[in-house]
Structures are given as C-alpha cells and as structure tokens.
Amino acid sequence: MRKAFILLIMMIFSVNAFAQTQWKVDPYHSSLNFNISHSGISIVNGKFLEYTGNLTTNGDALSDASFDFTVKVNSINTSVENRDNHLRSPDFFEVEKYPNMTFKSTKILATGKPNEYLLYGKLTIKDVTKDVIFDVHYGGTVTSDQGQKLGLKATTTINRFDYNINYDPAAAGVGKDVKIVAHLQFAKQ
C-alpha cells in the first residue's frame, strides 16, 4: 500500500511538472511595431493594431515554449493615412488578397545569457513563408488581481523583397530591411 501511495504522489508531481500553460496575448499591454528606412536618410515607424497570439509554456520559463500569431494586415498604421492606404495596396501588402500575416514557432533556444532566447519559426507574408529567428528577452511573470501575466520583447529584421513586397526595387526610397519589434504581454488562461 505504501508503494502505491508513493507511486501515486510521484505521478501527480510528474503530471504537474509537464503540464502545459496556455497564454493569450493582451492587446491592451502589447504592441507590434516595425521600422524601415526612407530615402536612406530617415526612419519611418509603424505598427499593426489588430492581432491575436497564443503562447504555450511548460512551467514558468520559455524553454520548449511555442508561439503562434495572426496579424490583420489591414490594421497597419504609420500615422499617415495616404501612406497606410498605399501600404494596403498591391504595391505592398495587397490586403484584399492576403488579409493576414502569420508566425508559427518551430523551436526556442536559451542563449546562455539570463532571460535571452532565440525563437525560430515560420513567418508568412503575402504568399511567401520564410524561416526567421527572433531575439527574445523574457521579462518574467507577475501575478495581480487581474491574474498572471508574462512579458517579453522579440526583435528581428527581415528583407521585404523575400516576401514579394517589391515596390521600389532599387530600395532608393523605401529600404529593403524591415526591423520588427514586438513588446508582448500575455495573460494566463
């Protein structure tokens, strides 16, 4: 009987140790930003206002975590209406045909530096899916009367031409490299 009791306790602890935790992005405390050079002399900043994101963790750390995001491309905002409309057009994102941009992680690796990770995944923009790597800084978790929250910052740089965003092919006016900076807060589900 004692052996059965010990086995039961070990099984409970094992299940809890491997239990997955589901998190959902909190859009009120997150932002999905980008910047790109303009005419080689300045930077244009923008963001996407509508997106959903899910995170699955095993325990508190990001080891073995998985992410998936969907961004409504029509929600692009650079604070200039004419530019935003041009970015929605076939010259750039072609939102009528490709309304969503998606990211699905494939793995996450600790870098050896505290709270720093490399997040590998597939980024799909328009009709192209490419491998990308985000540098992730894990901000930790906090518990309040609103539940448990997890914060992180993720950055990467992509080449827009890799995703068939070919307007200004010489990149004289609109740069080719787009820096993506996501400040994300997730709510435990």
Secondary structure, DSSP 8 states (H G I E B T S, - for coil): -HHHHHHHHHHHHHHHHT-EEEEEE-GGG-EEEEEEEETTTEEEEEEE--EEEEEEEESSS-TT-EEEEEEEGGGEE-S-HHHHHHHHSTTTT-TTT--EEEEEEEEEEE-SSTTEEEEEEEEEETTEEEEEEEEEEEEEEEEETTEEEEEEEEEEEEEGGGGT--SSTT-SSEEEEEEEEEEEEEEE-
